[in-house]
Amino acid sequence: MQSKIRIGTRGSPLALAQAEETKARLGAAHGFGDDAFEIVIIKTQGDLVLDRPLAEIGGKELFTKEIEQALLDGAIDLAVHSTKDMPTQLPDGLIISCFLPREDVRDAFISLKAGTLKDLAPGAVIGTASLRRAAQLRHLRPDLKVASFRGNVQTRLRKLEAGEADATFLAYAGLRRLGLADRVTSLVAESDMLPAVGQGAICIESRADNDAINTMLAAIHHGDTADCVRAERAFLAALDGSCRTPIAALARLEGGTLRLRGQVLTPDGKEAEDIEAAGPRGEAEEIGSGAGAQVRARLRPGFFGEDG
């Protein structure tokens, strides 16, 4: 192995914070100092194209493709991702080898004009880059207007301050990791807006044949987070989820039982299908894929429009 452990990441402040958390956890687990690591910043297509919605320029792989190629090429040893950015299908030879303990999964409502989503005046503009959030908003408040809001956390907060929208939503986990929790106006109950698949969870991707790195990562792997996220990702995969598909899911553990809630919406928010499922935590993927198959069987033809 080369002298330093090379950690690949996007260059946004949140991505770098997540890479630093991974570095700190590995260092603490194995007694490594800062000089044992090198953080390698990799620009992705999703970072470069900011003037169009993700659904128009590709899908989730826009935030991972270049980083995964660096892994396959041996230019980095591991990659740190926001789990909700990860496609359900990984390139051959790569695995999600580690999950860090999950943060708070809720969405944060941020506004200079209202305390909660319910308080917004009819016709108010909500800025979001998330198809899931946009569909949920249209379902909850069809009287509001939704505008595309791309960019990292700081960029979106600046757009809000500049008056480009009356409110926005961001993952509370990301704001906490950036030390920006004080910018939250209010938190949204999971019962009002079910989170994105994997929201709040950091995952680490590596080469399947890199035994040294994978053994090292096993020391910081969080099994509870892994079981919950595997169920959510299996639900997403069963529905062929993409950036064109508004899908939400959240799994929780209650002792040895895993409970999953899932939701699929039409992009216009007019229709929503919800499901709940439960079973032994050791069958996380089966619970998720089974729930996804049940929902898929209930959806009318054309539920997602032309792309669905």
PyMOL commands that set and color helices and strands:
alter all, ss='L'
color gray80, all
select helices_A, chain A and resi 13-30+34-36+45-48+54-57+60-63+65-73+83-85+117-119+131-140+153-161+172-177+181-183+211-218+223-238+281-298+305-307
alter helices_A, ss='H'
color red, helices_A
select strands_A, chain A and resi 5-9+37-41+78-82+94-99+107-111+125-128+145-148+167-171+186-187+202-207+247-254+257-265+272-280
alter strands_A, ss='S'
color yellow, strands_A
deselect
rebuild
show_as cartoon
